Amino acid sequence: MDELIEYASLVFESCQLAFDWFYSPVAALGYRRPIELCETSEGRQEIMGVLRKIEFGEFS
């Protein structure tokens, strides 16, 4: 979990924005909140995938 938060903070260039994102519904995650997916490895992989897309500007 710490790794995800750290990466999100880098992607969003803000700890507060990363925190807000984790607790908000995300369309790319089926309108689920990232914090809800952190308990499983599959969920964490899904979150990392979305963060990578955000980082590299892939909005498909």
N, C-alpha and C positions, 0 to 999 in steps of 0.2 A: 504494500500500500504506500509506504513512504517513497518508493521509487516512482510510483505513478504521480504522486503529488509533486514531487521534485520536477519530474519531466513536464507536467502540466504547467508548473510555475515558469519554466523556461519557455514553453510554447507561448503562453499568454503574457510573458514578461511581467508577471505580477502574481504574488501569492494570493492576494484577495480575489483576483479574477479567476484563478485556478480553483479556489475554494468555492466561489459562486457557481462555477461550471459544474463541479462535482455534485452540487445539490440542486441543480436545475434539470428539467427534462431536456434531453438532447435528441433531435430528430434523427440523426444518424444512428442512434441506439434504440430506435423504435419508441422514442419519447420516454424512455426510461431514464432515471437519474444515474449517472456513473457510480455514485456511492453505493447503489443497490447491487451493482455488478462486481464489486471488489472482492467478494467472498469466494469466488471460484476462479480457477486459472483461466477458464474460457472467457469469463467476464472481464478479467484483467487484460487478456489479449485483445478483446473487442475494444476496450477503452484505449489501449496503446495504438491500435490501428486507426481509430478516429483521431487521436492526438497527432499521429504522424501525418494524416491527411490535412489536418488544420495547419500543421507546421509547414508543409510543402505546398499549401494552397490548392489541394485537390478537392474540389467541391462537386463531385459527381453524384 
